[in-house]
Amino acid sequence: MDAPAATPPAAASSGATRFDPLRDIDQMAALIAEASDVSVDAARQKLQYELANPGRSVADDFAARGGRRYVAGPAMDEFYTSTDAFLYELAVWNRNRLKQGMRKWVAGHMARVGRPMDVLSIGDGMGFDCLHWARKGHRVTYFELPGKSERFARGLFRETGVEMPMLTDPAKIPVGAFDAVTCLDVLEHVPDPPAMVRTIASYLRPGGLLYVSAPFHLILPWYPTHLKSSRRFAGRLSLYTGAGLELAGGRPGWDPIVLRKPGDAVPDVSAGGAKLGVRLGTALWLPGRFTAWPYAWLHWLRKATNRPFA
């Protein structure tokens, strides 16, 4: 096993350097080393591998453990709790132009409400979305199951000086307490998406907004933890309307869409044109209920839009 990092992340760079691990690979590697007990050098090498081969960190480790791809069960659960591969995948993905565009779009839509909001972020993993929205003035609560990603997020919030409430037990998430919930690229990993969407809806205040993206259609070798049993939800708005939510807007590519809980505790910022774009975009994802390979180009787009670290 590699030796753990000898210094905390803040000491890994000069005092004159702003702490920004999405730009500085040494800072990112130091945080990963702290969260997963590998050396900084090893973490840096793995980051470079993932940058050149997006998705391979998780796919390679999953294959080495011999689990069945795309299938929920004990082997999948064990993988989530033991692997550190998601740290590298998420580190590179959070710097990707597509992901950064999604993050900024959500922040811009939140700004239309016209006031700071109480926001619950579900499954942010490393915490970069939470950090971005908190810096926009929102009161953000981070939720993630315990593990290496959650440990990384604690280090990120510490080093950036952001006070962030953190929850790791779903039973402790207060019901009806949030103006907005974000759930980006999470539901495709969940065995029962309808039940989870209903639970998420319960966290919202009347009028509250759900920002969600879920590439159910990406049942491809680079994404072995996406569940094939959930591909039937690709392009299916009924997953959300069945939980009592109504379409409020979003991007035509569903990255993300916005749903609203009926009520008036949060101003209604629904946009008719955006809702039409989302409905028309449904046609892009309907084939994903039956086949994934027509969407392989999205993986290559992801590789093309990766941004190298400084």
Wavefront OBJ file of the C-alpha trace (Angstrom):
o trace
v 0.000 0.000 0.000
v 1.203 3.507 -0.764
v 2.195 5.638 2.177
v -0.349 8.273 3.198
v 0.255 11.908 2.436
v 2.824 13.415 4.763
v 1.378 16.922 4.724
v -2.144 18.366 4.733
v -3.429 19.714 1.411
v -2.890 23.379 2.257
v 0.811 22.700 2.742
v 1.093 21.035 -0.645
v 1.178 24.371 -2.423
v 2.786 27.716 -1.724
v 1.126 30.171 0.593
v 0.664 32.600 -2.305
v -1.383 30.107 -4.314
v -5.153 30.227 -4.079
v -6.618 26.932 -2.950
v -8.437 25.711 -6.056
v -8.054 21.950 -6.630
v -10.132 22.125 -9.816
v -7.187 23.956 -11.343
v -4.188 22.720 -9.350
v -3.478 18.997 -9.732
v -1.158 19.001 -6.710
v -3.931 20.338 -4.497
v -6.397 17.818 -5.910
v -3.941 14.962 -5.422
v -3.235 16.034 -1.857
v -6.934 16.050 -0.958
v -7.413 12.629 -2.560
v -4.397 11.311 -0.673
v -5.844 12.552 2.593
v -9.238 10.965 1.859
v -7.980 7.589 0.648
v -4.578 6.965 2.282
v -2.487 6.827 -0.880
v 0.570 8.918 -1.594
v 0.237 12.267 -3.318
v 2.410 10.997 -6.175
v 0.183 7.959 -6.684
v -2.934 10.123 -6.637
v -1.420 12.491 -9.195
v -0.565 9.602 -11.526
v -4.086 8.185 -11.250
v -5.574 11.593 -11.995
v -3.537 11.829 -15.172
v -4.639 8.324 -16.180
v -8.307 9.204 -15.664
v -7.893 12.463 -17.553
v -6.575 10.568 -20.579
v -9.053 7.690 -20.163
v -12.301 9.010 -18.661
v -14.304 6.329 -16.887
v -11.478 3.803 -16.850
v -10.615 4.255 -13.165
v -14.002 2.935 -12.079
v -14.366 0.427 -14.941
v -10.916 -1.091 -14.358
v -11.349 -1.428 -10.603
v -14.839 -2.858 -11.016
v -13.595 -5.449 -13.504
v -10.704 -6.401 -11.227
v -13.169 -7.225 -8.451
v -15.246 -9.481 -10.671
v -18.677 -7.977 -10.086
v -21.534 -7.976 -12.585
v -21.797 -4.684 -14.423
v -25.068 -2.747 -14.326
v -26.633 -4.985 -11.652
v -27.529 -3.937 -8.102
v -26.625 -6.283 -5.274
v -24.044 -7.079 -2.592
v -21.095 -6.908 -5.023
v -22.136 -3.444 -6.175
v -22.640 -2.282 -2.591
v -19.215 -3.579 -1.596
v -17.620 -1.796 -4.525
v -19.104 1.548 -3.498
v -17.835 1.225 0.064
v -14.310 0.045 -0.756
v -13.129 1.622 -4.002
v -11.305 4.930 -4.315
v -11.801 4.973 -8.105
v -14.717 7.406 -7.940
v -12.380 10.040 -6.497
v -10.433 10.118 -9.736
v -13.475 9.901 -11.984
v -15.247 12.704 -10.119
v -12.145 14.882 -9.872
v -11.787 14.871 -13.645
v -15.551 15.120 -14.288
v -15.931 18.160 -12.011
v -13.343 19.972 -14.123
v -14.993 18.940 -17.390
v -16.571 21.721 -19.444
v -19.911 19.892 -19.599
v -20.098 19.500 -15.830
v -19.009 23.068 -15.184
v -21.653 24.282 -17.613
v -24.311 22.324 -15.744
v -23.152 23.720 -12.406
v -23.226 27.302 -13.673
v -26.622 26.808 -15.311
v -28.129 25.622 -12.031
v -26.621 28.591 -10.194
v -28.061 30.960 -12.784
v -31.516 29.408 -12.494
v -31.370 29.604 -8.693
v -30.586 33.312 -9.003
v -33.942 33.841 -10.728
v -35.695 33.113 -7.432
v -34.335 36.450 -6.269
v -33.194 35.513 -2.783
v -30.816 33.097 -1.050
v -32.310 29.645 -0.769
v -31.984 26.678 1.551
v -30.487 24.056 -0.754
v -29.954 20.344 -0.171
v -27.384 18.725 -2.451
v -27.820 14.956 -2.747
v -24.887 12.944 -4.032
v -22.493 15.799 -4.774
v -19.657 13.464 -3.807
v -16.558 15.643 -3.687
v -18.508 18.788 -2.783
v -17.658 21.094 -5.692
v -21.297 21.828 -6.545
v -22.062 22.673 -2.926
v -19.037 24.947 -2.773
v -20.103 26.805 -5.933
v -23.682 27.389 -4.775
v -22.615 28.387 -1.269
v -20.320 31.002 -2.786
v -23.366 32.341 -4.656
v -24.951 33.104 -1.285
v -27.207 30.083 -0.797
v -27.459 28.125 2.462
v -26.335 24.712 1.267
v -26.481 21.357 3.054
v -24.323 18.528 1.726
v -25.613 14.953 1.813
v -23.587 11.904 0.849
v -23.291 8.416 2.252
v -20.153 7.896 4.375
v -17.026 7.070 2.434
v -14.024 8.429 0.626
v -15.923 11.051 -1.366
v -17.468 12.416 1.815
v -14.006 12.551 3.434
v -12.706 14.438 0.407
v -15.560 16.950 0.720
v -14.740 17.568 4.376
v -11.191 18.392 3.377
v -12.378 20.643 0.553
v -14.681 22.653 2.808
v -11.981 22.937 5.457
v -9.319 24.154 3.049
v -11.619 26.649 1.343
v -12.925 27.998 4.639
v -16.584 27.315 3.817
v -18.841 26.275 6.678
v -20.996 23.527 5.241
v -23.568 21.433 7.133
v -22.862 17.808 6.205
v -25.234 14.868 6.562
v -24.403 11.211 5.976
v -27.560 9.603 7.398
v -30.688 9.981 5.232
v -32.864 9.621 8.324
v -31.496 12.959 9.535
v -32.529 14.958 6.472
v -35.404 17.198 7.605
v -38.677 16.899 5.712
v -40.122 20.019 4.096
v -37.088 22.136 4.963
v -35.546 23.072 1.598
v -36.316 25.567 -1.148
v -34.307 23.508 -3.628
v -32.749 20.068 -3.937
v -30.029 19.212 -6.424
v -29.552 15.619 -7.539
v -27.133 15.497 -10.454
v -26.019 12.171 -11.960
v -27.262 10.089 -9.030
v -30.532 8.353 -9.909
v -28.945 6.110 -12.552
v -27.108 4.386 -9.673
v -30.239 3.844 -7.545
v -32.162 0.522 -7.557
v -35.563 2.221 -7.081
v -35.598 5.694 -8.687
v -39.356 6.318 -8.178
v -39.044 5.736 -4.433
v -36.042 8.026 -4.233
v -37.779 10.788 -6.190
v -40.744 10.583 -3.823
v -38.368 10.877 -0.883
v -36.612 13.848 -2.463
v -39.962 15.549 -3.058
v -40.697 15.227 0.669
v -37.622 17.332 1.470
v -38.969 20.291 -0.512
v -41.082 23.131 0.780
v -44.228 23.961 -1.207
v -43.039 25.589 -4.405
v -39.573 24.102 -3.967
v -37.390 23.189 -6.944
v -35.686 19.928 -7.853
v -32.706 20.175 -10.201
v -32.019 16.725 -11.581
v -29.999 15.010 -14.276
v -29.863 11.239 -14.684
v -28.257 9.600 -17.744
v -30.252 6.377 -17.498
v -29.318 5.681 -21.129
v -25.569 5.337 -20.483
v -25.374 1.578 -19.931
v -21.875 1.424 -21.388
v -18.600 -0.253 -20.324
v -17.181 2.973 -18.907
v -20.098 3.210 -16.450
v -20.477 -0.232 -14.832
v -22.362 1.133 -11.808
v -25.225 2.526 -13.900
v -28.115 0.126 -13.402
v -29.630 -1.552 -16.424
v -32.874 -2.113 -14.523
v -33.433 1.664 -14.522
v -32.881 2.340 -18.206
v -36.659 2.311 -18.666
v -36.738 5.776 -17.086
v -34.697 7.361 -19.889
v -36.601 10.423 -21.107
v -39.545 9.652 -18.849
v -41.026 12.719 -17.112
v -43.533 10.488 -15.319
v -40.693 9.469 -12.990
v -41.011 12.955 -11.487
v -44.636 13.876 -12.095
v -45.610 10.601 -10.419
v -44.072 12.005 -7.235
v -46.330 15.045 -7.381
v -43.823 17.348 -9.088
v -44.487 19.464 -12.154
v -42.103 20.420 -14.935
v -40.725 23.938 -14.418
v -37.970 24.152 -17.038
v -34.496 22.932 -17.795
v -32.179 22.396 -20.723
v -33.326 20.475 -23.826
v -30.582 17.921 -23.230
v -32.015 17.228 -19.756
v -28.719 18.320 -18.173
v -30.521 19.227 -15.984
v -34.293 19.586 -15.867
v -36.171 21.468 -13.152
v -39.260 20.179 -11.365
v -41.437 22.164 -8.957
v -43.465 21.061 -5.968
v -46.897 22.727 -5.991
v -47.186 25.595 -3.512
v -46.086 29.163 -2.941
v -43.314 29.139 -0.321
v -40.831 29.571 -3.194
v -41.509 32.018 -6.060
v -42.607 30.353 -9.292
v -39.853 30.810 -11.880
v -41.235 28.332 -14.397
v -40.525 29.178 -18.029
v -42.858 28.039 -20.784
v -40.218 28.034 -23.503
v -37.831 26.009 -21.386
v -40.555 23.493 -20.562
v -41.272 23.055 -24.264
v -37.569 22.506 -24.938
v -37.425 19.801 -22.275
v -40.472 18.042 -23.721
v -39.025 18.129 -27.218
v -35.717 16.857 -25.819
v -37.496 13.756 -24.567
v -37.169 12.281 -28.047
v -33.379 12.264 -27.706
v -33.467 9.820 -24.817
v -36.403 7.519 -25.583
v -34.228 4.981 -27.475
v -32.099 4.707 -24.335
v -34.822 2.548 -22.805
v -33.828 -0.225 -25.211
v -30.236 0.342 -26.329
v -27.189 2.299 -25.195
v -24.696 2.251 -28.052
v -26.319 5.121 -29.995
v -25.175 7.252 -27.055
v -21.533 6.196 -27.117
v -20.752 9.537 -28.771
v -21.585 11.193 -25.445
v -18.671 9.390 -23.854
v -16.292 10.649 -26.538
v -17.723 14.133 -26.124
v -16.936 13.866 -22.434
v -13.341 12.988 -23.278
v -13.087 15.859 -25.754
v -14.368 18.364 -23.186
v -12.055 17.333 -20.368
v -9.824 20.162 -19.210
v -6.212 19.391 -18.202
v -5.118 20.494 -14.759
v -2.661 23.343 -14.379
l 1 2 3 4 5 6 7 8 9 10 11 12 13 14 15 16 17 18 19 20 21 22 23 24 25 26 27 28 29 30 31 32 33 34 35 36 37 38 39 40 41 42 43 44 45 46 47 48 49 50 51 52 53 54 55 56 57 58 59 60 61 62 63 64 65 66 67 68 69 70 71 72 73 74 75 76 77 78 79 80 81 82 83 84 85 86 87 88 89 90 91 92 93 94 95 96 97 98 99 100 101 102 103 104 105 106 107 108 109 110 111 112 113 114 115 116 117 118 119 120 121 122 123 124 125 126 127 128 129 130 131 132 133 134 135 136 137 138 139 140 141 142 143 144 145 146 147 148 149 150 151 152 153 154 155 156 157 158 159 160 161 162 163 164 165 166 167 168 169 170 171 172 173 174 175 176 177 178 179 180 181 182 183 184 185 186 187 188 189 190 191 192 193 194 195 196 197 198 199 200 201 202 203 204 205 206 207 208 209 210 211 212 213 214 215 216 217 218 219 220 221 222 223 224 225 226 227 228 229 230 231 232 233 234 235 236 237 238 239 240 241 242 243 244 245 246 247 248 249 250 251 252 253 254 255 256 257 258 259 260 261 262 263 264 265 266 267 268 269 270 271 272 273 274 275 276 277 278 279 280 281 282 283 284 285 286 287 288 289 290 291 292 293 294 295 296 297 298 299 300 301 302 303 304 305 306 307 308 309 310
